[in-house]
Amino acid sequence: MMAEREHRQASPLAPSNAYSRSDAEAASADSAELRRQKRKKWLMYGIAFVIFQTGIIVLFSLTVMKVKTPKFRVRSASFNNMNVQTTNSSFALNMNAQFGVKNTNFGPYKYDSTTVNFLYNNILVGSADIPKSKANFLSTKKINVAVDLTSANVTGHPNLASDLNNGILPLTSTSRLNGKVELMLIFKKNKAVNMDCTMDVNTSTGELKNVACK
């Protein structure tokens, strides 16, 4: 009886390698789960990076790489000599006009030489030559040109006497500027700009007023 009790006490309750297998399996499962979580995390990072890069490319295309048409306008003018005759309805004006080429692109706008025509009731009364040049990116190129305006072609026009007597000479200016916008020193886009401005010359004060351009 005593020997049987001692034999049972000496015998192990469970195989020791059972615990070893259970611990190894748990460790293996934890390691696999950790690797799975890590792959999932890197996959999310990859997707986020692709979305970010796509957004940057779209934003770049809509802003920096988008080519906008520059604007060509009459900005202002002053007058040196104004010879206005109301008795015979004639005028001879020496005007110092300032033109502007506004470039809102992220690259320079290089344009060819052109001519600006000034008209009274669609009849040519003067012109200005604009030399070849460029407007830098995100800036306005200012061009100062002297223009002689004369009534030689409109003598006898039915509205001229009334306009001169009122001291307001309505004019329009038209032109077309041809050039190219350069982006990143690689891409070039042809852009033509039309000028279509209306204005009033106050022959009493020597001022250019009510300048409006389309």
Order of alpha helices (4+ residues) and beta strands (2+ residues): alpha-alpha-beta-beta-beta-beta-beta-beta-beta-alpha-beta-beta-beta
